[in-house]
């Protein structure tokens, strides 16, 4: 539960600059966020986490494949599934910073939430196969002297 955002000792007594004090305020979950949690719970071998401060679904290897961002869902896809997702009206490459879209990450608007589960299953299947074992770097060849 979300607790108050301004401690009582920080509230200003000056009538011109009053800061509202919120105590025991309950955060309300949107229907889209509820759907995100429902989809996350239905995908085996995954956990919920955070990525860029947003809710995400991670595979057991720690890789994120689905993210809930600004009431839309973001999916890590490739090949035909990426093309199909980008063909959905309003879908686009995920560009959280503006001007630097993330390759393979597609943002599907909430008006198409009925398609979210299918893309979430595909995304998590893909990222779950990523090998995250550390690779040993080979030593560079020494120049002949």
N, CA, C and O atoms as a GROMACS GRO file, in nm:
protein
  580
    1UNK      N    1   0.085  -0.118   0.000
    1UNK     CA    2   0.000   0.000   0.000
    1UNK      C    3   0.089   0.124   0.000
    1UNK      O    4   0.191   0.126   0.068
    2UNK      N    5   0.052   0.224  -0.074
    2UNK     CA    6   0.126   0.347  -0.085
    2UNK      C    7   0.103   0.432   0.040
    2UNK      O    8  -0.011   0.461   0.076
    3UNK      N    9   0.211   0.471   0.104
    3UNK     CA   10   0.200   0.554   0.224
    3UNK      C   11   0.220   0.700   0.185
    3UNK      O   12   0.266   0.730   0.075
    4UNK      N   13   0.186   0.792   0.276
    4UNK     CA   14   0.190   0.935   0.250
    4UNK      C   15   0.318   0.984   0.186
    4UNK      O   16   0.424   0.928   0.212
    5UNK      N   17   0.310   1.086   0.102
    5UNK     CA   18   0.427   1.132   0.029
    5UNK      C   19   0.497   1.250   0.096
    5UNK      O   20   0.609   1.282   0.057
    6UNK      N   21   0.436   1.315   0.194
    6UNK     CA   22   0.499   1.428   0.262
    6UNK      C   23   0.490   1.405   0.412
    6UNK      O   24   0.380   1.402   0.467
    7UNK      N   25   0.605   1.388   0.480
    7UNK     CA   26   0.600   1.370   0.626
    7UNK      C   27   0.542   1.494   0.694
    7UNK      O   28   0.560   1.606   0.646
    8UNK      N   29   0.473   1.473   0.805
    8UNK     CA   30   0.409   1.584   0.876
    8UNK      C   31   0.508   1.693   0.911
    8UNK      O   32   0.476   1.811   0.904
    9UNK      N   33   0.631   1.654   0.949
    9UNK     CA   34   0.728   1.755   0.991
    9UNK      C   35   0.773   1.844   0.876
    9UNK      O   36   0.834   1.949   0.900
   10UNK      N   37   0.744   1.805   0.751
   10UNK     CA   38   0.782   1.887   0.636
   10UNK      C   39   0.669   1.976   0.587
   10UNK      O   40   0.690   2.056   0.496
   11UNK      N   41   0.552   1.965   0.645
   11UNK     CA   42   0.440   2.050   0.604
   11UNK      C   43   0.468   2.193   0.648
   11UNK      O   44   0.508   2.217   0.762
   12UNK      N   45   0.448   2.286   0.558
   12UNK     CA   46   0.475   2.426   0.588
   12UNK      C   47   0.358   2.490   0.659
   12UNK      O   48   0.242   2.466   0.625
   13UNK      N   49   0.388   2.573   0.759
   13UNK     CA   50   0.281   2.641   0.832
   13UNK      C   51   0.241   2.771   0.765
   13UNK      O   52   0.135   2.826   0.796
   14UNK      N   53   0.322   2.820   0.674
   14UNK     CA   54   0.294   2.944   0.603
   14UNK      C   55   0.168   2.926   0.518
   14UNK      O   56   0.158   2.831   0.440
   15UNK      N   57   0.070   3.018   0.532
   15UNK     CA   58  -0.056   3.007   0.459
   15UNK      C   59  -0.036   3.017   0.307
   15UNK      O   60  -0.120   2.968   0.231
   16UNK      N   61   0.071   3.080   0.263
   16UNK     CA   62   0.092   3.096   0.120
   16UNK      C   63   0.149   2.971   0.053
   16UNK      O   64   0.135   2.954  -0.068
   17UNK      N   65   0.212   2.884   0.131
   17UNK     CA   66   0.277   2.768   0.072
   17UNK      C   67   0.242   2.641   0.149
   17UNK      O   68   0.328   2.580   0.212
   18UNK      N   69   0.119   2.604   0.144
   18UNK     CA   70   0.078   2.480   0.211
   18UNK      C   71   0.101   2.361   0.118
   18UNK      O   72   0.069   2.364   0.000
   19UNK      N   73   0.157   2.258   0.177
   19UNK     CA   74   0.178   2.133   0.104
   19UNK      C   75   0.077   2.033   0.158
   19UNK      O   76   0.073   2.009   0.279
   20UNK      N   77  -0.003   1.975   0.072
   20UNK     CA   78  -0.102   1.878   0.122
   20UNK      C   79  -0.032   1.757   0.184
   20UNK      O   80   0.072   1.714   0.135
   21UNK      N   81  -0.090   1.703   0.288
   21UNK     CA   82  -0.037   1.585   0.355
   21UNK      C   83  -0.129   1.469   0.320
   21UNK      O   84  -0.250   1.474   0.345
   22UNK      N   85  -0.072   1.363   0.264
   22UNK     CA   86  -0.148   1.245   0.227
   22UNK      C   87  -0.108   1.132   0.320
   22UNK      O   88   0.010   1.096   0.327
   23UNK      N   89  -0.202   1.076   0.390
   23UNK     CA   90  -0.173   0.964   0.479
   23UNK      C   91  -0.258   0.844   0.440
   23UNK      O   92  -0.377   0.855   0.414
   24UNK      N   93  -0.192   0.729   0.436
   24UNK     CA   94  -0.259   0.602   0.409
   24UNK      C   95  -0.341   0.603   0.281
   24UNK      O   96  -0.451   0.548   0.275
   25UNK      N   97  -0.285   0.666   0.178
   25UNK     CA   98  -0.353   0.670   0.049
   25UNK      C   99  -0.330   0.537  -0.023
   25UNK      O  100  -0.216   0.492  -0.032
   26UNK      N  101  -0.435   0.476  -0.072
   26UNK     CA  102  -0.425   0.350  -0.144
   26UNK      C  103  -0.407   0.379  -0.292
   26UNK      O  104  -0.482   0.456  -0.352
   27UNK      N  105  -0.307   0.316  -0.350
   27UNK     CA  106  -0.284   0.332  -0.493
   27UNK      C  107  -0.384   0.246  -0.570
   27UNK      O  108  -0.401   0.128  -0.538
   28UNK      N  109  -0.448   0.303  -0.669
   28UNK     CA  110  -0.548   0.232  -0.747
   28UNK      C  111  -0.483   0.177  -0.873
   28UNK      O  112  -0.411   0.248  -0.942
   29UNK      N  113  -0.508   0.050  -0.902
   29UNK     CA  114  -0.453  -0.016  -1.018
   29UNK      C  115  -0.551  -0.002  -1.135
   29UNK      O  116  -0.672  -0.023  -1.118
   30UNK      N  117  -0.500   0.032  -1.252
   30UNK     CA  118  -0.584   0.044  -1.370
   30UNK      C  119  -0.618  -0.096  -1.423
   30UNK      O  120  -0.554  -0.195  -1.385
   31UNK      N  121  -0.718  -0.103  -1.509
   31UNK     CA  122  -0.755  -0.232  -1.569
   31UNK      C  123  -0.640  -0.286  -1.654
   31UNK      O  124  -0.619  -0.407  -1.659
   32UNK      N  125  -0.567  -0.198  -1.719
   32UNK     CA  126  -0.454  -0.242  -1.800
   32UNK      C  127  -0.344  -0.301  -1.712
   32UNK      O  128  -0.282  -0.402  -1.749
   33UNK      N  129  -0.318  -0.239  -1.598
   33UNK     CA  130  -0.217  -0.293  -1.507
   33UNK      C  131  -0.263  -0.426  -1.447
   33UNK      O  132  -0.182  -0.518  -1.430
   34UNK      N  133  -0.392  -0.437  -1.416
   34UNK     CA  134  -0.445  -0.565  -1.367
   34UNK      C  135  -0.424  -0.674  -1.472
   34UNK      O  136  -0.389  -0.787  -1.438
   35UNK      N  137  -0.447  -0.640  -1.599
   35UNK     CA  138  -0.427  -0.736  -1.707
   35UNK      C  139  -0.280  -0.776  -1.715
   35UNK      O  140  -0.249  -0.893  -1.736
   36UNK      N  141  -0.189  -0.680  -1.700
   36UNK     CA  142  -0.046  -0.711  -1.700
   36UNK      C  143  -0.015  -0.817  -1.594
   36UNK      O  144   0.051  -0.917  -1.623
   37UNK      N  145  -0.064  -0.796  -1.470
   37UNK     CA  146  -0.037  -0.890  -1.362
   37UNK      C  147  -0.100  -1.028  -1.390
   37UNK      O  148  -0.041  -1.131  -1.358
   38UNK      N  149  -0.217  -1.028  -1.449
   38UNK     CA  150  -0.285  -1.154  -1.483
   38UNK      C  151  -0.203  -1.231  -1.587
   38UNK      O  152  -0.185  -1.352  -1.575
   39UNK      N  153  -0.155  -1.161  -1.688
   39UNK     CA  154  -0.074  -1.224  -1.792
   39UNK      C  155   0.057  -1.275  -1.732
   39UNK      O  156   0.099  -1.387  -1.762
   40UNK      N  157   0.120  -1.195  -1.648
   40UNK     CA  158   0.247  -1.235  -1.585
   40UNK      C  159   0.229  -1.360  -1.502
   40UNK      O  160   0.314  -1.450  -1.505
   41UNK      N  161   0.120  -1.369  -1.428
   41UNK     CA  162   0.094  -1.485  -1.343
   41UNK      C  163   0.069  -1.612  -1.425
   41UNK      O  164   0.092  -1.722  -1.376
   42UNK      N  165   0.021  -1.597  -1.547
   42UNK     CA  166  -0.013  -1.712  -1.630
   42UNK      C  167   0.106  -1.769  -1.709
   42UNK      O  168   0.096  -1.878  -1.766
   43UNK      N  169   0.218  -1.697  -1.711
   43UNK     CA  170   0.334  -1.743  -1.788
   43UNK      C  171   0.428  -1.820  -1.695
   43UNK      O  172   0.480  -1.762  -1.599
   44UNK      N  173   0.450  -1.948  -1.722
   44UNK     CA  174   0.536  -2.026  -1.632
   44UNK      C  175   0.683  -1.984  -1.641
   44UNK      O  176   0.728  -1.929  -1.741
   45UNK      N  177   0.756  -2.011  -1.533
   45UNK     CA  178   0.901  -1.985  -1.526
   45UNK      C  179   0.937  -1.839  -1.548
   45UNK      O  180   1.037  -1.808  -1.613
   46UNK      N  181   0.855  -1.749  -1.494
   46UNK     CA  182   0.883  -1.606  -1.502
   46UNK      C  183   0.859  -1.542  -1.367
   46UNK      O  184   0.796  -1.600  -1.278
   47UNK      N  185   0.912  -1.421  -1.352
   47UNK     CA  186   0.887  -1.340  -1.233
   47UNK      C  187   0.858  -1.197  -1.276
   47UNK      O  188   0.898  -1.155  -1.385
   48UNK      N  189   0.789  -1.124  -1.191
   48UNK     CA  190   0.769  -0.982  -1.218
   48UNK      C  191   0.887  -0.906  -1.160
   48UNK      O  192   0.945  -0.944  -1.059
   49UNK      N  193   0.922  -0.798  -1.227
   49UNK     CA  194   1.032  -0.714  -1.181
   49UNK      C  195   1.014  -0.572  -1.233
   49UNK      O  196   0.903  -0.529  -1.264
   50UNK      N  197   1.126  -0.502  -1.242
   50UNK     CA  198   1.125  -0.364  -1.293
   50UNK      C  199   1.232  -0.348  -1.399
   50UNK      O  200   1.338  -0.411  -1.394
   51UNK      N  201   1.202  -0.264  -1.496
   51UNK     CA  202   1.296  -0.227  -1.601
   51UNK      C  203   1.267  -0.082  -1.636
   51UNK      O  204   1.153  -0.048  -1.670
   52UNK      N  205   1.366   0.003  -1.630
   52UNK     CA  206   1.348   0.147  -1.651
   52UNK      C  207   1.243   0.204  -1.557
   52UNK      O  208   1.176   0.301  -1.591
   53UNK      N  209   1.229   0.145  -1.439
   53UNK     CA  210   1.130   0.191  -1.342
   53UNK      C  211   0.988   0.145  -1.370
   53UNK      O  212   0.896   0.179  -1.296
   54UNK      N  213   0.970   0.067  -1.475
   54UNK     CA  214   0.837   0.018  -1.512
   54UNK      C  215   0.826  -0.130  -1.477
   54UNK      O  216   0.927  -0.200  -1.466
   55UNK      N  217   0.704  -0.178  -1.460
   55UNK     CA  218   0.680  -0.319  -1.435
   55UNK      C  219   0.724  -0.401  -1.556
   55UNK      O  220   0.706  -0.359  -1.670
   56UNK      N  221   0.783  -0.518  -1.530
   56UNK     CA  222   0.821  -0.604  -1.641
   56UNK      C  223   0.808  -0.749  -1.600
   56UNK      O  224   0.790  -0.781  -1.482
   57UNK      N  225   0.817  -0.837  -1.698
   57UNK     CA  226   0.819  -0.981  -1.675
   57UNK      C  227   0.956  -1.029  -1.716
   57UNK      O  228   1.004  -1.000  -1.826
   58UNK      N  229   1.021  -1.106  -1.626
   58UNK     CA  230   1.155  -1.157  -1.652
   58UNK      C  231   1.154  -1.309  -1.655
   58UNK      O  232   1.081  -1.374  -1.581
   59UNK      N  233   1.238  -1.363  -1.743
   59UNK     CA  234   1.258  -1.508  -1.750
   59UNK      C  235   1.352  -1.549  -1.636
   59UNK      O  236   1.410  -1.463  -1.569
   60UNK      N  237   1.366  -1.677  -1.615
   60UNK     CA  238   1.452  -1.726  -1.507
   60UNK      C  239   1.598  -1.686  -1.527
   60UNK      O  240   1.675  -1.682  -1.431
   61UNK      N  241   1.638  -1.657  -1.651
   61UNK     CA  242   1.775  -1.613  -1.677
   61UNK      C  243   1.796  -1.465  -1.645
   61UNK      O  244   1.906  -1.412  -1.663
   62UNK      N  245   1.690  -1.398  -1.599
   62UNK     CA  246   1.699  -1.257  -1.561
   62UNK      C  247   1.668  -1.159  -1.672
   62UNK      O  248   1.665  -1.038  -1.650
   63UNK      N  249   1.646  -1.209  -1.792
   63UNK     CA  250   1.619  -1.122  -1.906
   63UNK      C  251   1.471  -1.082  -1.911
   63UNK      O  252   1.383  -1.167  -1.895
   64UNK      N  253   1.446  -0.954  -1.934
   64UNK     CA  254   1.309  -0.904  -1.947
   64UNK      C  255   1.262  -0.924  -2.091
   64UNK      O  256   1.339  -0.909  -2.185
   65UNK      N  257   1.134  -0.957  -2.105
   65UNK     CA  258   1.078  -0.975  -2.238
   65UNK      C  259   0.949  -0.899  -2.258
   65UNK      O  260   0.904  -0.880  -2.371
   66UNK      N  261   0.889  -0.855  -2.147
   66UNK     CA  262   0.762  -0.782  -2.152
   66UNK      C  263   0.770  -0.669  -2.050
   66UNK      O  264   0.824  -0.687  -1.941
   67UNK      N  265   0.717  -0.554  -2.086
   67UNK     CA  266   0.717  -0.440  -1.996
   67UNK      C  267   0.582  -0.369  -2.005
   67UNK      O  268   0.523  -0.359  -2.112
   68UNK      N  269   0.534  -0.319  -1.891
   68UNK     CA  270   0.412  -0.239  -1.886
   68UNK      C  271   0.455  -0.094  -1.869
   68UNK      O  272   0.517  -0.059  -1.768
   69UNK      N  273   0.424  -0.010  -1.968
   69UNK     CA  274   0.475   0.128  -1.968
   69UNK      C  275   0.366   0.221  -2.019
   69UNK      O  276   0.317   0.208  -2.132
   70UNK      N  277   0.329   0.317  -1.935
   70UNK     CA  278   0.229   0.418  -1.972
   70UNK      C  279   0.101   0.358  -2.029
   70UNK      O  280   0.050   0.402  -2.132
   71UNK      N  281   0.051   0.256  -1.962
   71UNK     CA  282  -0.074   0.189  -1.997
   71UNK      C  283  -0.067   0.104  -2.124
   71UNK      O  284  -0.169   0.052  -2.170
   72UNK      N  285   0.052   0.090  -2.183
   72UNK     CA  286   0.071   0.004  -2.299
   72UNK      C  287   0.163  -0.111  -2.258
   72UNK      O  288   0.223  -0.108  -2.151
   73UNK      N  289   0.173  -0.211  -2.344
   73UNK     CA  290   0.265  -0.321  -2.321
   73UNK      C  291   0.374  -0.317  -2.427
   73UNK      O  292   0.351  -0.286  -2.544
   74UNK      N  293   0.493  -0.350  -2.382
   74UNK     CA  294   0.611  -0.351  -2.467
   74UNK      C  295   0.661  -0.495  -2.472
   74UNK      O  296   0.671  -0.561  -2.368
   75UNK      N  297   0.692  -0.544  -2.591
   75UNK     CA  298   0.734  -0.684  -2.608
   75UNK      C  299   0.865  -0.692  -2.683
   75UNK      O  300   0.887  -0.618  -2.779
   76UNK      N  301   0.953  -0.782  -2.640
   76UNK     CA  302   1.079  -0.810  -2.710
   76UNK      C  303   1.050  -0.922  -2.810
   76UNK      O  304   1.030  -1.037  -2.770
   77UNK      N  305   1.047  -0.888  -2.936
   77UNK     CA  306   1.011  -0.984  -3.041
   77UNK      C  307   1.114  -0.980  -3.153
   77UNK      O  308   1.196  -0.889  -3.161
   78UNK      N  309   1.109  -1.081  -3.239
   78UNK     CA  310   1.194  -1.079  -3.357
   78UNK      C  311   1.122  -1.149  -3.473
   78UNK      O  312   1.016  -1.209  -3.455
   79UNK      N  313   1.181  -1.139  -3.589
   79UNK     CA  314   1.128  -1.206  -3.708
   79UNK      C  315   0.986  -1.169  -3.743
   79UNK      O  316   0.946  -1.052  -3.737
   80UNK      N  317   0.909  -1.271  -3.780
   80UNK     CA  318   0.771  -1.251  -3.825
   80UNK      C  319   0.683  -1.192  -3.715
   80UNK      O  320   0.596  -1.109  -3.742
   81UNK      N  321   0.706  -1.235  -3.590
   81UNK     CA  322   0.622  -1.183  -3.480
   81UNK      C  323   0.645  -1.034  -3.460
   81UNK      O  324   0.550  -0.961  -3.428
   82UNK      N  325   0.767  -0.988  -3.477
   82UNK     CA  326   0.794  -0.844  -3.467
   82UNK      C  327   0.720  -0.770  -3.578
   82UNK      O  328   0.658  -0.667  -3.554
   83UNK      N  329   0.727  -0.824  -3.700
   83UNK     CA  330   0.659  -0.761  -3.814
   83UNK      C  331   0.508  -0.758  -3.793
   83UNK      O  332   0.443  -0.657  -3.822
   84UNK      N  333   0.451  -0.869  -3.742
   84UNK     CA  334   0.306  -0.874  -3.717
   84UNK      C  335   0.265  -0.774  -3.610
   84UNK      O  336   0.163  -0.706  -3.623
   85UNK      N  337   0.344  -0.765  -3.505
   85UNK     CA  338   0.311  -0.670  -3.398
   85UNK      C  339   0.320  -0.526  -3.447
   85UNK      O  340   0.235  -0.444  -3.413
   86UNK      N  341   0.421  -0.496  -3.526
   86UNK     CA  342   0.435  -0.360  -3.580
   86UNK      C  343   0.324  -0.324  -3.679
   86UNK      O  344   0.300  -0.206  -3.704
   87UNK      N  345   0.258  -0.425  -3.735
   87UNK     CA  346   0.147  -0.400  -3.828
   87UNK      C  347   0.017  -0.365  -3.757
   87UNK      O  348  -0.079  -0.322  -3.821
   88UNK      N  349   0.012  -0.382  -3.624
   88UNK     CA  350  -0.107  -0.346  -3.548
   88UNK      C  351  -0.121  -0.194  -3.549
   88UNK      O  352  -0.023  -0.124  -3.524
   89UNK      N  353  -0.240  -0.142  -3.578
   89UNK     CA  354  -0.258   0.004  -3.580
   89UNK      C  355  -0.216   0.068  -3.446
   89UNK      O  356  -0.264   0.030  -3.339
   90UNK      N  357  -0.127   0.164  -3.456
   90UNK     CA  358  -0.079   0.235  -3.336
   90UNK      C  359   0.045   0.175  -3.274
   90UNK      O  360   0.108   0.238  -3.190
   91UNK      N  361   0.082   0.052  -3.314
   91UNK     CA  362   0.203  -0.011  -3.260
   91UNK      C  363   0.326   0.055  -3.323
   91UNK      O  364   0.322   0.102  -3.436
   92UNK      N  365   0.434   0.056  -3.246
   92UNK     CA  366   0.559   0.119  -3.294
   92UNK      C  367   0.676   0.063  -3.215
   92UNK      O  368   0.659   0.001  -3.110
   93UNK      N  369   0.795   0.085  -3.268
   93UNK     CA  370   0.914   0.048  -3.192
   93UNK      C  371   0.917   0.131  -3.064
   93UNK      O  372   0.888   0.251  -3.066
   94UNK      N  373   0.952   0.068  -2.956
   94UNK     CA  374   0.954   0.134  -2.826
   94UNK      C  375   1.067   0.236  -2.825
   94UNK      O  376   1.182   0.204  -2.852
   95UNK      N  377   1.031   0.361  -2.794
   95UNK     CA  378   1.126   0.473  -2.796
   95UNK      C  379   1.107   0.556  -2.669
   95UNK      O  380   1.048   0.663  -2.674
   96UNK      N  381   1.157   0.507  -2.554
   96UNK     CA  382   1.131   0.575  -2.427
   96UNK      C  383   1.196   0.712  -2.415
   96UNK      O  384   1.147   0.796  -2.340
   97UNK      N  385   1.305   0.735  -2.488
   97UNK     CA  386   1.376   0.863  -2.476
   97UNK      C  387   1.350   0.957  -2.592
   97UNK      O  388   1.395   1.072  -2.588
   98UNK      N  389   1.282   0.913  -2.693
   98UNK     CA  390   1.256   0.996  -2.810
   98UNK      C  391   1.379   1.008  -2.897
   98UNK      O  392   1.478   1.070  -2.858
   99UNK      N  393   1.373   0.949  -3.016
   99UNK     CA  394   1.484   0.957  -3.109
   99UNK      C  395   1.578   0.838  -3.106
   99UNK      O  396   1.668   0.828  -3.189
  100UNK      N  397   1.560   0.747  -3.009
  100UNK     CA  398   1.646   0.629  -3.000
  100UNK      C  399   1.561   0.504  -2.976
  100UNK      O  400   1.564   0.448  -2.867
  101UNK      N  401   1.485   0.459  -3.078
  101UNK     CA  402   1.401   0.341  -3.059
  101UNK      C  403   1.485   0.218  -3.027
  101UNK      O  404   1.597   0.203  -3.077
  102UNK      N  405   1.429   0.131  -2.945
  102UNK     CA  406   1.497   0.009  -2.903
  102UNK      C  407   1.467  -0.102  -3.003
  102UNK      O  408   1.352  -0.141  -3.022
  103UNK      N  409   1.571  -0.152  -3.067
  103UNK     CA  410   1.557  -0.255  -3.169
  103UNK      C  411   1.493  -0.381  -3.111
  103UNK      O  412   1.540  -0.434  -3.011
  104UNK      N  413   1.387  -0.428  -3.176
  104UNK     CA  414   1.321  -0.552  -3.135
  104UNK      C  415   1.215  -0.534  -3.027
  104UNK      O  416   1.147  -0.631  -2.993
  105UNK      N  417   1.200  -0.417  -2.971
  105UNK     CA  418   1.100  -0.391  -2.867
  105UNK      C  419   0.985  -0.314  -2.931
  105UNK      O  420   1.005  -0.203  -2.982
  106UNK      N  421   0.866  -0.372  -2.928
  106UNK     CA  422   0.750  -0.308  -2.990
  106UNK      C  423   0.648  -0.270  -2.883
  106UNK      O  424   0.617  -0.349  -2.794
  107UNK      N  425   0.596  -0.149  -2.895
  107UNK     CA  426   0.495  -0.097  -2.804
  107UNK      C  427   0.358  -0.118  -2.867
  107UNK      O  428   0.328  -0.064  -2.974
  108UNK      N  429   0.274  -0.199  -2.798
  108UNK     CA  430   0.140  -0.227  -2.849
  108UNK      C  431   0.040  -0.151  -2.763
  108UNK      O  432   0.033  -0.173  -2.642
  109UNK      N  433  -0.038  -0.060  -2.823
  109UNK     CA  434  -0.130   0.024  -2.747
  109UNK      C  435  -0.237  -0.057  -2.673
  109UNK      O  436  -0.270  -0.170  -2.711
  110UNK      N  437  -0.288   0.001  -2.566
  110UNK     CA  438  -0.386  -0.069  -2.482
  110UNK      C  439  -0.520  -0.095  -2.551
  110UNK      O  440  -0.597  -0.178  -2.505
  111UNK      N  441  -0.547  -0.025  -2.659
  111UNK     CA  442  -0.672  -0.055  -2.732
  111UNK      C  443  -0.666  -0.195  -2.796
  111UNK      O  444  -0.768  -0.248  -2.839
  112UNK      N  445  -0.546  -0.253  -2.802
  112UNK     CA  446  -0.528  -0.388  -2.856
  112UNK      C  447  -0.488  -0.485  -2.745
  112UNK      O  448  -0.413  -0.580  -2.770
  113UNK      N  449  -0.536  -0.461  -2.625
  113UNK     CA  450  -0.497  -0.543  -2.510
  113UNK      C  451  -0.538  -0.690  -2.525
  113UNK      O  452  -0.481  -0.776  -2.459
  114UNK      N  453  -0.634  -0.719  -2.609
  114UNK     CA  454  -0.674  -0.857  -2.632
  114UNK      C  455  -0.560  -0.938  -2.695
  114UNK      O  456  -0.560  -1.061  -2.687
  115UNK      N  457  -0.464  -0.872  -2.758
  115UNK     CA  458  -0.351  -0.939  -2.823
  115UNK      C  459  -0.229  -0.950  -2.731
  115UNK      O  460  -0.132  -1.017  -2.765
  116UNK      N  461  -0.234  -0.885  -2.616
  116UNK     CA  462  -0.117  -0.880  -2.528
  116UNK      C  463  -0.069  -1.018  -2.483
  116UNK      O  464   0.051  -1.043  -2.482
  117UNK      N  465  -0.160  -1.106  -2.446
  117UNK     CA  466  -0.118  -1.236  -2.392
  117UNK      C  467  -0.040  -1.317  -2.495
  117UNK      O  468   0.062  -1.378  -2.462
  118UNK      N  469  -0.087  -1.317  -2.619
  118UNK     CA  470  -0.018  -1.390  -2.726
  118UNK      C  471   0.124  -1.339  -2.744
  118UNK      O  472   0.218  -1.418  -2.753
  119UNK      N  473   0.140  -1.208  -2.748
  119UNK     CA  474   0.273  -1.152  -2.767
  119UNK      C  475   0.361  -1.170  -2.643
  119UNK      O  476   0.482  -1.186  -2.655
  120UNK      N  477   0.301  -1.167  -2.526
  120UNK     CA  478   0.377  -1.189  -2.403
  120UNK      C  479   0.434  -1.331  -2.399
  120UNK      O  480   0.550  -1.350  -2.364
  121UNK      N  481   0.352  -1.429  -2.434
  121UNK     CA  482   0.398  -1.568  -2.436
  121UNK      C  483   0.513  -1.586  -2.535
  121UNK      O  484   0.612  -1.653  -2.505
  122UNK      N  485   0.500  -1.526  -2.652
  122UNK     CA  486   0.604  -1.536  -2.754
  122UNK      C  487   0.732  -1.468  -2.708
  122UNK      O  488   0.842  -1.522  -2.723
  123UNK      N  489   0.718  -1.348  -2.653
  123UNK     CA  490   0.835  -1.273  -2.607
  123UNK      C  491   0.910  -1.349  -2.497
  123UNK      O  492   1.033  -1.358  -2.500
  124UNK      N  493   0.836  -1.402  -2.400
  124UNK     CA  494   0.900  -1.471  -2.289
  124UNK      C  495   0.962  -1.604  -2.333
  124UNK      O  496   1.063  -1.646  -2.277
  125UNK      N  497   0.903  -1.667  -2.430
  125UNK     CA  498   0.962  -1.789  -2.484
  125UNK      C  499   1.097  -1.757  -2.548
  125UNK      O  500   1.193  -1.832  -2.533
  126UNK      N  501   1.103  -1.646  -2.619
  126UNK     CA  502   1.228  -1.605  -2.686
  126UNK      C  503   1.337  -1.565  -2.588
  126UNK      O  504   1.450  -1.613  -2.600
  127UNK      N  505   1.307  -1.478  -2.493
  127UNK     CA  506   1.411  -1.431  -2.400
  127UNK      C  507   1.452  -1.541  -2.303
  127UNK      O  508   1.563  -1.539  -2.250
  128UNK      N  509   1.364  -1.636  -2.278
  128UNK     CA  510   1.398  -1.747  -2.190
  128UNK      C  511   1.506  -1.837  -2.246
  128UNK      O  512   1.570  -1.911  -2.172
  129UNK      N  513   1.527  -1.831  -2.376
  129UNK     CA  514   1.629  -1.914  -2.443
  129UNK      C  515   1.765  -1.846  -2.453
  129UNK      O  516   1.862  -1.907  -2.498
  130UNK      N  517   1.773  -1.720  -2.411
  130UNK     CA  518   1.900  -1.647  -2.421
  130UNK      C  519   2.000  -1.704  -2.321
  130UNK      O  520   1.970  -1.718  -2.202
  131UNK      N  521   2.119  -1.736  -2.370
  131UNK     CA  522   2.225  -1.787  -2.284
  131UNK      C  523   2.293  -1.668  -2.218
  131UNK      O  524   2.348  -1.580  -2.285
  132UNK      N  525   2.289  -1.665  -2.087
  132UNK     CA  526   2.348  -1.552  -2.014
  132UNK      C  527   2.477  -1.591  -1.941
  132UNK      O  528   2.527  -1.515  -1.859
  133UNK      N  529   2.530  -1.710  -1.972
  133UNK     CA  530   2.656  -1.750  -1.908
  133UNK      C  531   2.767  -1.658  -1.958
  133UNK      O  532   2.770  -1.617  -2.074
  134UNK      N  533   2.858  -1.628  -1.867
  134UNK     CA  534   2.968  -1.536  -1.902
  134UNK      C  535   3.065  -1.604  -1.996
  134UNK      O  536   3.105  -1.719  -1.975
  135UNK      N  537   3.102  -1.532  -2.098
  135UNK     CA  538   3.196  -1.585  -2.195
  135UNK      C  539   3.336  -1.537  -2.158
  135UNK      O  540   3.355  -1.421  -2.120
  136UNK      N  541   3.432  -1.625  -2.170
  136UNK     CA  542   3.570  -1.591  -2.139
  136UNK      C  543   3.628  -1.516  -2.258
  136UNK      O  544   3.622  -1.564  -2.372
  137UNK      N  545   3.683  -1.398  -2.230
  137UNK     CA  546   3.743  -1.320  -2.337
  137UNK      C  547   3.879  -1.380  -2.376
  137UNK      O  548   3.960  -1.415  -2.290
  138UNK      N  549   3.900  -1.392  -2.503
  138UNK     CA  550   4.029  -1.445  -2.548
  138UNK      C  551   4.132  -1.333  -2.544
  138UNK      O  552   4.101  -1.216  -2.566
  139UNK      N  553   4.257  -1.374  -2.513
  139UNK     CA  554   4.364  -1.274  -2.509
  139UNK      C  555   4.397  -1.231  -2.652
  139UNK      O  556   4.401  -1.312  -2.744
  140UNK      N  557   4.421  -1.102  -2.666
  140UNK     CA  558   4.459  -1.052  -2.799
  140UNK      C  559   4.598  -1.104  -2.833
  140UNK      O  560   4.684  -1.119  -2.746
  141UNK      N  561   4.618  -1.129  -2.960
  141UNK     CA  562   4.748  -1.177  -3.005
  141UNK      C  563   4.854  -1.070  -2.980
  141UNK      O  564   4.833  -0.952  -3.009
  142UNK      N  565   4.964  -1.113  -2.926
  142UNK     CA  566   5.075  -1.020  -2.899
  142UNK      C  567   5.147  -0.990  -3.029
  142UNK      O  568   5.173  -1.080  -3.109
  143UNK      N  569   5.180  -0.864  -3.050
  143UNK     CA  570   5.254  -0.830  -3.174
  143UNK      C  571   5.392  -0.895  -3.173
  143UNK      O  572   5.458  -0.906  -3.069
  144UNK      N  573   5.432  -0.938  -3.289
  144UNK     CA  574   5.567  -1.001  -3.301
  144UNK      C  575   5.672  -0.893  -3.294
  144UNK      O  576   5.659  -0.787  -3.354
  145UNK      N  577   5.774  -0.924  -3.219
  145UNK     CA  578   5.868  -0.823  -3.185
  145UNK      C  579   5.988  -0.811  -3.256
  145UNK      O  580   6.069  -0.724  -3.225
   0.00000   0.00000   0.00000
